[in-house]
Amino acid sequence: MLDKLNIIKQRYDEIGDLIIQPDVIADQKRYVQLNKEYTSLKALVEKREVYLSLKNNLSEAEELISQSNDAEMVEMARMQLDEAKAALPAIEEEIKLLLIPKDPEDEKDVVMEIRAGTGGDEASIFAGDLFRMYTKYCESRGWRTNIIDLNEGTSGGYKEIHFEVTGQDVYGTLKFEAGVHRVQRVPQTETQGRVHTSAATVMVIPEAEDFDVEIDPKEVRIDFFCSSGPGGQSVNTTYSAVRLTHLPTGLVAQCQDQKSQHKNKEKAFKVLRSRLYDLELAKRQEEDAAKRNSQVSSGDRSAKIRTYNYPQGRVTDHRIGLTLYDLQGIINGDIQKIIDELRMVENTEKLKEASETL
C-alpha cells in the first residue's frame, strides 16, 4: 500500500509543478485534465500523511517500550501504541477506497431526462413528482438545476422534461438514479379507488466538455420554431426555440427555455454533445457490467430499478433489495440514504476486484 501511496505523492508533486507552467496553462484541455487529477489525488496525499504519522507513532512507541526503563515513559508509549493500532485499520480502509480507480465521469455535471412511461396521465404526474424530488435533493446539496426543455402532461406533470444539474461530483452521485421508476398508487383520475402501476424513465447523462466530443456542423440539421408552455410574452411569437438533429445517429436535442435563439442553440448543442458522449459511455458501461456482473449497474438502461408504493408508504430499490418505509421523505427529496447504500455496494464490488493489487 505504501508503495502505491508514494507513487501517488510523486505524481501529485509532478502535477503541482506542471499546472503552473505557461505552456500547460495555454493548453486548455490539458490544463483542465491536470487540475482535475490534482484535485482527485489531494485526498489520497492527505490520507498518506495521516497514515505515515500513525506508522511513525507506532514505531516510536514500540522502540520506547523495548528500550526505556522509565515506567512513566513506557506507560505513555503504550497509550500511543494503542491509539495508533486502533486508528490504523480505519485509515487503511479509507485509503483502500480512495485507491479504487475513479470513474473519470463522476466529477461531471449532468443532463437529466425524465420521460413518462406506461400509465397515461398518471405517468406524467409521476414524472412531475420525480422532477420535484430531484430538484429538492439538488437544492439540499447546493447544486443548481436549470430546465432545458419540457412537454407538459394534460393533467399535470410532464410527458418529458430535460434539465441540467451543475455542482460537485454530480454524475458520481446521480448516476445511480438512471433506469425505470415505478409508482403504485390510486391515480387522481381513478374514480373507483383502484391502485394502478405507472412508470417513468430517468436518464442521467454526463455533460460533455467541448473537447470531449467534436461535432461537424455539416452533420447537424438546425430547425427553429416557436416556444410553447411557460416563457412569458415571447412564447409562440418568435422562432426562438431550437431543434438539432444529428444526421449520422438520428439523435435530436432541443431547447426552448431561453428567449434568445442564440442561447437556445448553444444549450441544444451542449445537450447533443452530451448525448453523443453518452452513446459511447453506454457501450463502455455495458462491457464493464458484463465483466463485473455488478448489482448496482447492469448496463441495461431500461431495467426497473425502484418502486414507490403509496398504499404501504414504502420505497424499494430492486438492485440491492433495499426497502425503506419513508415514502413521503424520499419523494420530498431525501434520497441520500438510498444513494449511500448503492454507493457502498458499488465500492464493495470494486474493492473485491482491486484486492489483489492493493
N, C-alpha and C positions, 0 to 999 in steps of 0.2 A: 504493500500500500504506500509506504513512504517513498519508494522509487517513483511511483506514479505521481505523487504529490510534488516531488522535486522537479520532475519534468514539466508539470503544470506551472510551477513557480517560475521556472526558466522561460517558458512561453509567455507568461504574464509580463515578466520584465522586458522581454523582447518586444511585445506589442506596445508596452508603455513607451519604449523608445521610438517605435515606428510611427505612432499616431501624432507625433509632434514634428515629423519630417515634412517639409513643404511639398515634396513630390507625392507623398501619400495623401496629404490634405487636398491636393489638386485633383486626385482621382476619387471622385465621389463614391463610386461603387465600392472600391477597396476600403476607403476610409470608414464608410458605414459598417461594412462587414467586420473590420478590425475592432471598431468601437463596440459592436455587439459581442464579439468574442471576449474582449477585455472585460466587459461588464459581467458576462456569464462566468468567467474564471475568478472574479474577485471573491465570491463567496467561498470557493474552494481554498483560495490562498489564505483567507482569514481563518478558516477552519484548520488549515495546516499549522498556522501559528499556535492555535489553541492546543492542537494535538501534540506538537513538539514541546510546548511548555509543560503539558501533563507528563509526557515521557521523561523530560528532564527532571521534573519534580520526583518522579518515581525512582529514577536512577540515583538522585541525590539522597533521597530518604533511605534507600537500600544501603548505600555506601555509609551513611551516618550510623545506621543501626549496626552494621557489621564492624565498624571501626571505633565508634565512640564509647568511652567509659562513663560519660556524664549521663546519669539516669534521666534528668530533665530533658536534655537534648534528644535522647533516644525516644522519649515519650512524644516529643513534638514531631520527630521524624516519623514515628508510627502513625500519628494523626495525618501527616502529609501523605504518607504512603496509602492509607485507607481512602483518603479523599481522591487521590489520583486514580486508584484502582476502581473506585465507584464511578468516577466521571468518564473514564476511558471507553467503556462499551458503548455509551450513548453517543459520544463524539465519533466513534468508529462507524456506527450505523448511519449517522448523518453524512459522513464522508462517503460511505458506500453509495448512498442515494444520490449524492451530488456527482459521483464519478460515473453514474449511468449516463451514456451518451444522450445529450439533449436533442429533442426534435427541433431542428432549426426553425420550423414554422411556429413553434409555441409563442414566440415573442411578437408575432404579427398581430395587427388589428384584423377585424373580420367584417365580412358582409354576411348578414344572416337573412335567410329567406324562410318565411312561414307560409305554407300553402294549405288551404282547406282540402281535406280528402273526402272519404265516404261520409255521408251523413247530411248532405244538403245544407240548409240554413244553419243547423246546429253545428256543423263542422266549421262554418265561417265564424260563428260566435266563439267557438273553442279556439280557433286561430287567433282571434282578438284577445282571449284570455291569456294565451301563451305569450303574445306580444307584450301585454301588460306585465306578466310575470318576469319576462326578461328585462324590460326597461326598469322595473323596480330593483331587480337584482343588480343590474349595471350601475344604477344610481347608488346603491349601497356600497359598491366597490370604488366609486369615484370615477367610473368610466363615462364617456359621452356617447349618446346614441343620436343618430340622425337618419330620418326617413328618406329613402331614395325614391321609392315608387310604391303605390298601393292600389288595390282594387277592392272597394268596399263590398261587403255582403248585403243582400237585400233586406235582411232582418237584423243587421248589426254585425260587428266583427269585420273580418276581411276574407275575401276569396284568396287573396295573396297579399303579402306585404314584404318589402325588401328594406332593410335598414343597415347602416354601418355602425360598428362599435369600435371606439378608439380608447386606448388606455395601456396599462402594463400587463404583459402576459395574457392577452385576451384570448387568442386562439388556444393556448395551452390549457385554459380553463373551460371555455365554451365548446371545445371540440366534442366533449362527451354528450352534448345535447343533440347531436345530429342523428336523425332517424325518424321513425314514425311514433307519434304520441297518440294514445287513445284516451277517450273520455267516456265514462259510463255514468249517465245521469238522466233525469227526466227533462227533456227539452222544454224551452219556454212555449214552443208551438204545440206541445203534446197535450191533448185535452183529457185523455183517459189515465194519465199518471203512470204510463209505462216507461221503464228505463230503456234508453237507447244507447247504442255504442257508435260513436263517431270518431273520426281521426283527422290529424293534421300532420304534415311532414315538415320537419325543421332541417334546413341545410345551414351549415356553418362553413364558410369559405374564407381561407386566409387571404388577406388583401395583398395583392402582388405589387411590388415596387415597380417603377418604370423599367428598371434594368433586369427584373425577373422574367418579363415576357415582352418580346418585341412584336408589335402588330404592324403589318403592312397596310397602310391606308387604302391601297387599291383593293384589298380583300374585304373591305367593310362597306356595306350599303348604309347610308345615313338617311333616315326619314324624320321629318319634322311634323308635329301635329299639335292640336290644341289640348291643353291640360284639362283634366277632369277631376272632380272632387274638390276638397278644400284647397284654397290657394288665393283667395281674395279676388280683386277686380279683374286680374289678368286671365282668370280661368275662362276657357272657351272663347277668348277674343284674340289671342295671339298664338302664333305657332312656336311656342317656347319649349314644348316637350320634345324630347329626342329619343329616337329608337335606332339602335345599331344592330345590324345583322352581320355576323362574321361568316362570309360565304363558304370557306372551306369546311367549317364544322357545323354551320347552321345555328350556332349559339346566338341568342338575342339578349340584348341588355337595353333597358330604357330608364330614363329619369325625367320626372316632371315636377319635382318639389320646389325647384328654384324658378323665379320669374325670368331669369336671364337664360336665353337659349345657349349662350356660350358656357355658362356654369353647368347647365344640364348635360351638355355634350361632354364636358370634362368628367363629370361624375359617371356618366354612362360608360365612358372609355375605361374608367377605373374598375367598374363592375365587370366589363367584358374581359379586361386583362386578368382580373381575379378568377373569373370562370374558366378561362383558358389554362391558367395556372392550376386550378383545381382539377381539371381533367387529368393532368399529369400526376398530380398528387394522389388522386383516387386510384390510379393504376399502381403506384408505389405502395399505398396503404393496403391494397388488396393482396399484393405479393407478400408484404410483411406479415399480414394477418394469417395468410396461408402457411407461412413458415412457422409462426409463433403459436398458432391456434389460440389466439387471445380471447379472453372472456369479454373484455371491455370493447375492443374494436374488431368486429368480424369482417370488416371490409365491405359488408353489404349495407348500402345506404338506404335500402327500402325495408330494413329489418325493424320489427316492432320493438321499441326499447322501453317504453314506460306506459303505465295505465293509471289514470286519475279516476278513482271510483268514489263518486259523491255520496251514494246511499250509505257506504261504510266509512266514509271520511278517510280513505287510505290512498296512498300512492305507492305503486310497486315498480321498481326498476328490474326488468326481466333479465338483464345481462348478468347481474350478480345476486339475484334473488333477494333484493333488499325491499322490505315493506315498512313504511312509516305511516303512523296514524296522525298526520298533521297536514291534511289536505289544504285547509284554509291558509296555514302559514306558508306552505310551499307555493300555492297558486298566487300568493301575495309577494312572491319574490325570494322566499327563504329557501333557496335550493343549494346553499353551500354544503350542507351536510351530505347531500347526495353526491355532489361533485367530489367531496373529500373521500368518500368511500370508493368511488370509481377510480380516483387517482391512486389510492392506496393499493387497489387490486392491480392496476397497471404497473406501479412501481415494484410490487412483489414479483410480477411476471418478469419484468426487466432485470431485477436483481438475480433471479434464478438463471437467466441467460448469461448474465455477466459474472456470476460467482466463480467461474473457472479462471477468469483473468484478474479478479480483484485481489 
